């Protein structure tokens, strides 16, 4: 068949091929992403197939302008690939760009994984249903504010699936004067180093006092932490420190801040703080020296191994006597068995004469 015909048929096949995209099986990690992330998540939503997941959104507490609110998201009937990874967005529009909640006046305090991203990845449970929570600071302007949840996941067939929830309206109310709450610029820490018992820093506003309750993930009865104000003001305090015990391993701590101001008492949403391994404490140059020494050890081993495995027959035996024969040595009839080296002006023994007399 003519090559031009083959190329033309191949191009026609690529044009009429189905437009479904292929999922990224390993995911791409938590981040701030727009609805249309161009295939960098699990697949471009414009090319993905429709997800069979059911998405429900509920409000964890009443929303006041500039106050923390918990957004609970329940995803059920999920069919995923063998690794079970799903990606979840919280969005304020479906325009495809600038649709993160922070682009519309919200402030992300914490995502379900303990960070502060609008896109997170997680493993779907074997039951096919899970509930996660975003904690956000409501916009300053009151009124109706819409939120969406989008899901990305793969399948055992390697295809990308995408689904989006119905619009969820959050009615943000005007905040009463002096209502205590968390500071606008405060972001909950995502983790503490294993064994670290340093106090947890919390920033608030309009607060005369706070209470911090904590418990390990999986427990039911919270404990009351010791709290100390770090501000100089006698009326309100904006900087606090809460003493929460150190954790080890992969333990997560759940904690909730209650802010007070006179007759006002506001329970903030529950937050999560993970435990990270301690950082590397050695010197960088020492680590590099050890790495260099280890590399030299490997190179020496390979060179020795190559010498051992090199074929014996390929080794060339050199006759060193040729160097003497081929040099500029002049025999002498008066001194048989000796050769005159004109370069060094010395007498040397003649190897041919010696072999002839043996």
N, C-alpha and C positions, 0 to 999 in steps of 0.2 A: 504494500500500500504506500502511496505517496506520502512523504513526511509532512508536507503542507496540509494534507487532509487530516492526518493524525493530530497535528497541532490544533487545527480548527475544531475538530470534534472534542478535544480536551478542553478548549476554551468554552465551548458551548455547554459542556457538562458542568463546569465550574459556575457558569452564569445561572443555570436552572437548578443547581443543587439547593437543598433546603437550607434556610438561613439560621438554623438553631446553632448556638455556640456551644463550645465545650467548656465544662467547668474546670476550675483550677483545684485539683484534689487536695492540695496542702493548705489552701487558704492563703491570705496575705497579712493576717494580723490585725489587731484593733487600730483604728485611725479615725480621723475626721474626713469623711467622704461625702460626696454628693450622690444623689439618686442614680444618675447615669455616670458610673465610674469607668466607662470605656473598657470593660472587660478585665480591669485590674482586680476585681473582687472575685466573684465566682463566674461572672459572665455579664456581658452588656445586657441590661434589661430589655432593650428593644429587640434583641435576638434570642433571649431566653424563652424557654417553654413555660407555660403557666404552672405555678406551684399548686399542689393539692392541700397545702397547710391552711388551717383556720386560725385567724389572728383576732384576739380580743384585747381591748385597752380599757383600763379602769384607773380612776383617780384615787390615790392613797389618802389624800387629805384635802381640806378646803384650800383653794388657791387665792392668795392675796398678792397684790402687785409687789414685786421685789422680795417675795418670801419663798422658802423652799417648798417644793411639792414633789411627791412621789408618783411616778407614772409606772403602773404595773402592766406588764405585757404577758399575756398567756398565748402560747403557740401550741397547737395540738394537731393531730393527724399528720405528722411529718413523715415523709418517705425520703430517706437520704441514701447516700452512697455508703460503702462499707466502712469508711472512717467516721461517718456520722457527724461531720462538721457542718454547721449552719452559720450563716452570717445575718445579723439583724441590724437594721438602720432605725434610728428615730429621726424623723424629718418634719419640717414645717411647711413644705410645699413639694410638688412633684415636677417642678420646672426643669430639673436636670442639672442646674447649677445654682449655687448660693441658696441651697434649700436646707442647710443644717439649722437646727433650732437657734444656734447662736447668731445666725444671719437674720433672725427675726425677733431679736430682743431677749431670748432666753439665755441662761448661763448654766452650763453643765457643771454640776458639783461632783457627780460620780456616776459612772456607768455600771452595768451589772458585773463586770469583771474587776471593779475596784479602781479603774482609771477614770479618765474624763473625755471619752470619745463618743461620737454619735453612731459609730459603726463598731460592732463587736463580733467576735467569733467564739463559738462554744460548741461542745459536743452535745448532740441531742440525746436525751435519755432513752433507754430501751422501751419505755412506755409510750414514746411518741408524743409526749406532752410535757411542757415546761413553762415556768413563770419566772420572768426576770424583771428587774426594777431599775429605771433611771431616776436619779434625783436631780432636779433642775431648779434654778431660781427663776421665778415667774417674771415676765416682762414688766417694766415699770408702768407702762400704759395699760389701764384696765380695759375690759371688754372681752370679746370672744377671740380666742387664738386657736388655730387648728394644728393638729399633730397627726402624723402618719407613721406607721410601722411597715417597713419593707423587709422581706426575707429573701435570701439567696441560698441555694443549696444545690448539691449535685445528685446524681443517681447512680445506680449500678451499671447504667448504660453509658456513662461518661458525659451525659448531657447536662446543661445548666438550666436550673429552674428558678423562677423569680415570681414573687407575689407581693401584693401591697394591701394594707388594710383599708377599710372605709375611713373617711375623715372623722377625727375625734376632736370635738370642740371643747376647749377648756375655758370656762368663764372666770376670768381673772377679776377679782373685786378690788375696789379701792381700799388701801390699807388704812386702818384707823391710826390717828396720830399717836406716835410713841409706841407702836407695836414692835416688840422685840423680835429679832431674827438673826440669821447668819449674815455675815458681811458679803457684799456683792462680789468682791474680788477673792474671797476665800475658796480654795479648792481642797477637798478632803484628800489626805494622803492615801496613796494606793497601797503602800506596804511599809513595814518596819523591818530592820535587820534582825535576824534571829538572835535572841538574847538581849536585845536592846530594851531597856526599861525607861528611856528618856520620856518626859512628859509629852503628851499630845497637845500641840498648839491649835487653838480654836479662835477664830475671829468672828465677832458678832457686832450688832448695832442696836442701840436703844435698850441695852440689857443692864439691869442692876444686879442680876444674879443668873447663874445657869446651873443645871444639874446634868451630869453625864452618867448614863447607865450603859453597862457593857456586859457581854457574855460571849463565850466561844460559840462558833457556828455549830449548830446542832443542839445546843442547850435551850432550855425554856425559861429559866429563872435568871433575870439580869442582876448584876451587882452594881452598887453605887460607887463611883470613882471619887477620889479626893480632888477638888477643884480649887485653884488659886488664881486670883486676879493679878494681872501684870500691868495694869494701867494705873496712872497716877490720879485719875479723876475720882472724886468722892461720890458722885451721883451715879454715873453709868460707867460700865467697863466694856471695852471693846476687844481686849486681848486676854485670853485665858489659857491656863495650862491644866490638863487633866492627867492624873497619874493612873495609868493602865498597866497591869503587869506585863512583863516580857513574854513573848511566845517563842516556841521552837518548832523546827521542822516546817511543815506546810500548813500550819494552823491559821485559820482566819478568825478575826475578832469582829463582832458586830457591836456597834455603839450608837446611842441616840442622845442628842443634845436637846434639853428643854430650856428655853430662854424665858426669863421673867422680867417684868417691868411693872411694878405696882400691882394692879389687879389683873394684868395680862399674864397669861401663861400659855406658851406655844410649844407643843411637842413637835420637834423636827423629825423628818423621816429617818429610819434606820440607815446607817452607813456601814461599809465593810472595809476592813484593813487587813491585808495579807501579811505574810512573813517571808522575807527574802533571805537567801544565804549571805553570810558575811562577805565583804569584798576582799579581794586579794591584797594582802598587806606587805608582801615582799617588795624589794627594790627592782625597778624595771631593768637596770643594767645587769643585775645579778641573774635575773631570769633570762636575759638575752645571752649572757655568757654560758649559762647551762645549756641553752638551746644550741649555741654554736658548738660546744663540746660534744653534745649528742650527735650533731650533724657530722662532725669529723669522725666520730666513732663509727657511724654507719658507712661513711665513705671508705674508711680503712677496711672495714669488713668486706665491702664490695670489691675493692681492689685485690684483697687477699683471695677472695673467692674466685675472681677472674683468673688470677695466676694459677690457682689449683686446677681449674677446669680447662685451661688453655691446652690444645692438643700438643703432645710431646713431639710428634713427627714434624710439626711446623716450625720447631725451633731450629735455627740455622747454626751449625757449628762452624766457627771461623778459625782458620789456621793462622795463628799469629806469626808463624815464620815467614809468611808472604810479605809481611810488613818489612821484615829485615831484608828479604830478597829483592823486593821492589824498590828499596831505598837507594840513594846515591852512594853506594859503598864500593870501593875500588880494591880488588885483590892485589896482593904483592907476591912476586916470585921469591923475593928474599925472605919473606915471613909467611910460609905456608900455614894455613889455618887461621889467618888473621885478615881482617878487612879494614881498610882506612876510610873513616868517615870524614869527608872534607868539610862538612858543615860544623861538626863539633870538634874537628881536629883531634880525634881520638881513635885508638885501635879497638876493634870489637871482634869477638870470636866469630868464625865462619861456620854456621850450622851445617852447611852442606859438607864441609870438610870433616866435621866431627862425625856425621852420619856415615861417611865413606870409610872411616877408619874403625868403625865399630865391628 
